[in-house]
Amino acid sequence: MKPNDYLGLAVCVGFGLWWVLFPNSVIRFYPWFHRRKMSMPRPLVVRAVGLLWIALVLGVTLHGLK
């Protein structure tokens, strides 16, 4: 991997960590971002999606190293 790839990996994993560590922040941000009413899931669901995102990013990264 090139140094630039590590930066991309850190940003993508950081995005997932935001979902895992601060789910209420994510829940408050997305209705503001979309400017419409949305039914947001519970923090546990947001954390689960964050963990799935991290697993996806790491899986794609490890697959690309082969």
N, CA, C and O atoms as a GROMACS GRO file, in nm:
protein
  264
    1MET      N    1   0.084  -0.118   0.000
    1MET     CA    2   0.000   0.000   0.000
    1MET      C    3   0.088   0.124   0.000
    1MET      O    4   0.195   0.127   0.060
    2LYS      N    5   0.041   0.224  -0.068
    2LYS     CA    6   0.110   0.352  -0.073
    2LYS      C    7   0.067   0.438   0.047
    2LYS      O    8  -0.037   0.413   0.107
    3PRO      N    9   0.148   0.538   0.082
    3PRO     CA   10   0.110   0.625   0.195
    3PRO      C   11  -0.028   0.689   0.178
    3PRO      O   12  -0.100   0.708   0.276
    4ASN      N   13  -0.064   0.722   0.057
    4ASN     CA   14  -0.195   0.782   0.032
    4ASN      C   15  -0.308   0.684   0.063
    4ASN      O   16  -0.417   0.725   0.105
    5ASP      N   17  -0.283   0.555   0.043
    5ASP     CA   18  -0.384   0.454   0.074
    5ASP      C   19  -0.410   0.447   0.224
    5ASP      O   20  -0.524   0.425   0.266
    6TYR      N   21  -0.306   0.464   0.304
    6TYR     CA   22  -0.324   0.463   0.449
    6TYR      C   23  -0.411   0.580   0.495
    6TYR      O   24  -0.490   0.566   0.587
    7LEU      N   25  -0.396   0.694   0.430
    7LEU     CA   26  -0.479   0.810   0.464
    7LEU      C   27  -0.626   0.780   0.433
    7LEU      O   28  -0.713   0.809   0.514
    8GLY      N   29  -0.652   0.723   0.318
    8GLY     CA   30  -0.789   0.686   0.283
    8GLY      C   31  -0.848   0.584   0.378
    8GLY      O   32  -0.965   0.593   0.416
    9LEU      N   33  -0.767   0.488   0.415
    9LEU     CA   34  -0.812   0.386   0.511
    9LEU      C   35  -0.845   0.450   0.646
    9LEU      O   36  -0.946   0.418   0.707
   10ALA      N   37  -0.759   0.540   0.691
   10ALA     CA   38  -0.782   0.607   0.820
   10ALA      C   39  -0.910   0.690   0.816
   10ALA      O   40  -0.985   0.692   0.914
   11VAL      N   41  -0.936   0.758   0.706
   11VAL     CA   42  -1.058   0.839   0.694
   11VAL      C   43  -1.182   0.750   0.695
   11VAL      O   44  -1.280   0.779   0.763
   12CYS      N   45  -1.178   0.640   0.620
   12CYS     CA   46  -1.294   0.551   0.612
   12CYS      C   47  -1.320   0.482   0.746
   12CYS      O   48  -1.435   0.470   0.788
   13VAL      N   49  -1.215   0.436   0.812
   13VAL     CA   50  -1.232   0.373   0.944
   13VAL      C   51  -1.277   0.478   1.046
   13VAL      O   52  -1.358   0.448   1.133
   14GLY      N   53  -1.224   0.599   1.035
   14GLY     CA   54  -1.266   0.707   1.124
   14GLY      C   55  -1.414   0.738   1.111
   14GLY      O   56  -1.481   0.767   1.210
   15PHE      N   57  -1.465   0.732   0.988
   15PHE     CA   58  -1.607   0.754   0.965
   15PHE      C   59  -1.689   0.647   1.038
   15PHE      O   60  -1.789   0.679   1.102
   16GLY      N   61  -1.646   0.522   1.030
   16GLY     CA   62  -1.714   0.415   1.101
   16GLY      C   63  -1.704   0.430   1.251
   16GLY      O   64  -1.799   0.402   1.324
   17LEU      N   65  -1.587   0.474   1.298
   17LEU     CA   66  -1.569   0.494   1.442
   17LEU      C   67  -1.660   0.605   1.494
   17LEU      O   68  -1.708   0.598   1.607
   18TRP      N   69  -1.682   0.708   1.412
   18TRP     CA   70  -1.775   0.814   1.452
   18TRP      C   71  -1.913   0.752   1.477
   18TRP      O   72  -1.978   0.786   1.576
   19TRP      N   73  -1.957   0.663   1.390
   19TRP     CA   74  -2.086   0.599   1.406
   19TRP      C   75  -2.090   0.511   1.530
   19TRP      O   76  -2.191   0.505   1.600
   20VAL      N   77  -1.978   0.442   1.559
   20VAL     CA   78  -1.974   0.351   1.673
   20VAL      C   79  -1.964   0.427   1.806
   20VAL      O   80  -2.034   0.394   1.901
   21LEU      N   81  -1.878   0.528   1.811
   21LEU     CA   82  -1.851   0.595   1.938
   21LEU      C   83  -1.949   0.708   1.970
   21LEU      O   84  -1.974   0.736   2.088
   22PHE      N   85  -2.005   0.772   1.870
   22PHE     CA   86  -2.094   0.886   1.892
   22PHE      C   87  -2.224   0.871   1.812
   22PHE      O   88  -2.252   0.954   1.725
   23PRO      N   89  -2.304   0.768   1.839
   23PRO     CA   90  -2.425   0.747   1.758
   23PRO      C   91  -2.527   0.859   1.771
   23PRO      O   92  -2.598   0.888   1.675
   24ASN      N   93  -2.536   0.922   1.887
   24ASN     CA   94  -2.633   1.031   1.901
   24ASN      C   95  -2.594   1.151   1.816
   24ASN      O   96  -2.680   1.223   1.766
   25SER      N   97  -2.465   1.174   1.800
   25SER     CA   98  -2.418   1.281   1.713
   25SER      C   99  -2.456   1.252   1.568
   25SER      O  100  -2.497   1.342   1.494
   26VAL      N  101  -2.443   1.127   1.528
   26VAL     CA  102  -2.482   1.088   1.392
   26VAL      C  103  -2.632   1.107   1.372
   26VAL      O  104  -2.676   1.156   1.268
   27ILE      N  105  -2.710   1.068   1.473
   27ILE     CA  106  -2.855   1.080   1.463
   27ILE      C  107  -2.896   1.227   1.453
   27ILE      O  108  -2.990   1.259   1.380
   28ARG      N  109  -2.828   1.316   1.524
   28ARG     CA  110  -2.861   1.460   1.514
   28ARG      C  111  -2.812   1.520   1.383
   28ARG      O  112  -2.875   1.613   1.332
   29PHE      N  113  -2.703   1.470   1.328
   29PHE     CA  114  -2.644   1.529   1.208
   29PHE      C  115  -2.725   1.500   1.082
   29PHE      O  116  -2.747   1.591   1.002
   30TYR      N  117  -2.768   1.378   1.062
   30TYR     CA  118  -2.828   1.342   0.935
   30TYR      C  119  -2.960   1.412   0.904
   30TYR      O  120  -2.978   1.450   0.788
   31PRO      N  121  -3.052   1.432   0.996
   31PRO     CA  122  -3.170   1.512   0.960
   31PRO      C  123  -3.134   1.655   0.924
   31PRO      O  124  -3.196   1.714   0.835
   32TRP      N  125  -3.033   1.714   0.990
   32TRP     CA  126  -2.990   1.849   0.953
   32TRP      C  127  -2.930   1.848   0.813
   32TRP      O  128  -2.954   1.940   0.734
   33PHE      N  129  -2.852   1.746   0.782
   33PHE     CA  130  -2.785   1.737   0.652
   33PHE      C  131  -2.885   1.721   0.539
   33PHE      O  132  -2.869   1.781   0.433
   34HIS      N  133  -2.988   1.641   0.559
   34HIS     CA  134  -3.086   1.615   0.454
   34HIS      C  135  -3.200   1.718   0.452
   34HIS      O  136  -3.278   1.720   0.357
   35ARG      N  137  -3.211   1.801   0.554
   35ARG     CA  138  -3.312   1.907   0.561
   35ARG      C  139  -3.455   1.856   0.549
   35ARG      O  140  -3.541   1.924   0.494
   36ARG      N  141  -3.479   1.738   0.598
   36ARG     CA  142  -3.616   1.686   0.598
   36ARG      C  143  -3.633   1.594   0.717
   36ARG      O  144  -3.536   1.555   0.782
   37LYS      N  145  -3.755   1.562   0.745
   37LYS     CA  146  -3.782   1.474   0.858
   37LYS      C  147  -3.751   1.331   0.818
   37LYS      O  148  -3.788   1.283   0.711
   38MET      N  149  -3.682   1.265   0.909
   38MET     CA  150  -3.645   1.126   0.886
   38MET      C  151  -3.671   1.049   1.015
   38MET      O  152  -3.658   1.104   1.124
   39SER      N  153  -3.707   0.925   1.001
   39SER     CA  154  -3.716   0.841   1.121
   39SER      C  155  -3.580   0.775   1.140
   39SER      O  156  -3.537   0.693   1.059
   40MET      N  157  -3.514   0.813   1.246
   40MET     CA  158  -3.380   0.764   1.271
   40MET      C  159  -3.384   0.640   1.361
   40MET      O  160  -3.470   0.629   1.449
   41PRO      N  161  -3.293   0.548   1.336
   41PRO     CA  162  -3.288   0.428   1.420
   41PRO      C  163  -3.231   0.458   1.559
   41PRO      O  164  -3.184   0.569   1.586
   42ARG      N  165  -3.237   0.361   1.642
   42ARG     CA  166  -3.182   0.373   1.777
   42ARG      C  167  -3.029   0.373   1.772
   42ARG      O  168  -2.971   0.325   1.675
   43PRO      N  169  -2.966   0.426   1.876
   43PRO     CA  170  -2.818   0.429   1.878
   43PRO      C  171  -2.753   0.292   1.859
   43PRO      O  172  -2.646   0.282   1.800
   44LEU      N  173  -2.816   0.186   1.910
   44LEU     CA  174  -2.759   0.053   1.893
   44LEU      C  175  -2.752   0.014   1.746
   44LEU      O  176  -2.656  -0.049   1.703
   45VAL      N  177  -2.853   0.051   1.668
   45VAL     CA  178  -2.853   0.021   1.525
   45VAL      C  179  -2.745   0.103   1.454
   45VAL      O  180  -2.677   0.052   1.365
   46VAL      N  181  -2.730   0.228   1.493
   46VAL     CA  182  -2.626   0.312   1.433
   46VAL      C  183  -2.488   0.254   1.463
   46VAL      O  184  -2.402   0.252   1.375
   47ARG      N  185  -2.468   0.207   1.585
   47ARG     CA  186  -2.339   0.144   1.620
   47ARG      C  187  -2.315   0.018   1.537
   47ARG      O  188  -2.204  -0.005   1.491
   48ALA      N  189  -2.418  -0.062   1.519
   48ALA     CA  190  -2.404  -0.185   1.440
   48ALA      C  191  -2.368  -0.153   1.295
   48ALA      O  192  -2.283  -0.221   1.236
   49VAL      N  193  -2.430  -0.052   1.239
   49VAL     CA  194  -2.398  -0.012   1.102
   49VAL      C  195  -2.254   0.038   1.096
   49VAL      O  196  -2.184   0.011   0.998
   50GLY      N  197  -2.210   0.112   1.197
   50GLY     CA  198  -2.071   0.158   1.201
   50GLY      C  199  -1.973   0.041   1.205
   50GLY      O  200  -1.871   0.044   1.136
   51LEU      N  201  -2.004  -0.061   1.284
   51LEU     CA  202  -1.918  -0.179   1.290
   51LEU      C  203  -1.916  -0.253   1.156
   51LEU      O  204  -1.811  -0.301   1.113
   52LEU      N  205  -2.032  -0.262   1.092
   52LEU     CA  206  -2.036  -0.326   0.960
   52LEU      C  207  -1.956  -0.246   0.858
   52LEU      O  208  -1.890  -0.305   0.772
   53TRP      N  209  -1.962  -0.115   0.866
   53TRP     CA  210  -1.885  -0.030   0.775
   53TRP      C  211  -1.735  -0.054   0.794
   53TRP      O  212  -1.661  -0.067   0.696
   54ILE      N  213  -1.690  -0.058   0.919
   54ILE     CA  214  -1.548  -0.082   0.946
   54ILE      C  215  -1.507  -0.219   0.894
   54ILE      O  216  -1.400  -0.233   0.835
   55ALA      N  217  -1.590  -0.320   0.916
   55ALA     CA  218  -1.559  -0.455   0.867
   55ALA      C  219  -1.551  -0.457   0.715
   55ALA      O  220  -1.464  -0.522   0.658
   56LEU      N  221  -1.641  -0.386   0.649
   56LEU     CA  222  -1.639  -0.379   0.502
   56LEU      C  223  -1.511  -0.314   0.453
   56LEU      O  224  -1.445  -0.365   0.362
   57VAL      N  225  -1.476  -0.200   0.511
   57VAL     CA  226  -1.356  -0.128   0.468
   57VAL      C  227  -1.231  -0.213   0.490
   57VAL      O  228  -1.145  -0.221   0.402
   58LEU      N  229  -1.220  -0.275   0.606
   58LEU     CA  230  -1.103  -0.359   0.633
   58LEU      C  231  -1.101  -0.483   0.544
   58LEU      O  232  -0.994  -0.525   0.501
   59GLY      N  233  -1.216  -0.540   0.518
   59GLY     CA  234  -1.224  -0.656   0.428
   59GLY      C  235  -1.181  -0.623   0.287
   59GLY      O  236  -1.106  -0.698   0.225
   60VAL      N  237  -1.228  -0.511   0.236
   60VAL     CA  238  -1.188  -0.469   0.101
   60VAL      C  239  -1.039  -0.436   0.097
   60VAL      O  240  -0.972  -0.468  -0.001
   61THR      N  241  -0.989  -0.374   0.201
   61THR     CA  242  -0.846  -0.341   0.208
   61THR      C  243  -0.761  -0.467   0.211
   61THR      O  244  -0.664  -0.479   0.137
   62LEU      N  245  -0.797  -0.561   0.296
   62LEU     CA  246  -0.720  -0.685   0.305
   62LEU      C  247  -0.729  -0.768   0.178
   62LEU      O  248  -0.632  -0.832   0.139
   63HIS      N  249  -0.845  -0.766   0.113
   63HIS     CA  250  -0.860  -0.837  -0.014
   63HIS      C  251  -0.773  -0.774  -0.122
   63HIS      O  252  -0.718  -0.843  -0.208
   64GLY      N  253  -0.759  -0.642  -0.118
   64GLY     CA  254  -0.678  -0.573  -0.217
   64GLY      C  255  -0.528  -0.594  -0.198
   64GLY      O  256  -0.450  -0.572  -0.291
   65LEU      N  257  -0.488  -0.637  -0.079
   65LEU     CA  258  -0.346  -0.662  -0.054
   65LEU      C  259  -0.298  -0.794  -0.111
   65LEU      O  260  -0.178  -0.814  -0.128
   66LYS      N  261  -0.390  -0.884  -0.141
   66LYS     CA  262  -0.351  -1.015  -0.192
   66LYS      C  263  -0.308  -1.011  -0.335
   66LYS      O  264  -0.273  -1.114  -0.392
   0.00000   0.00000   0.00000
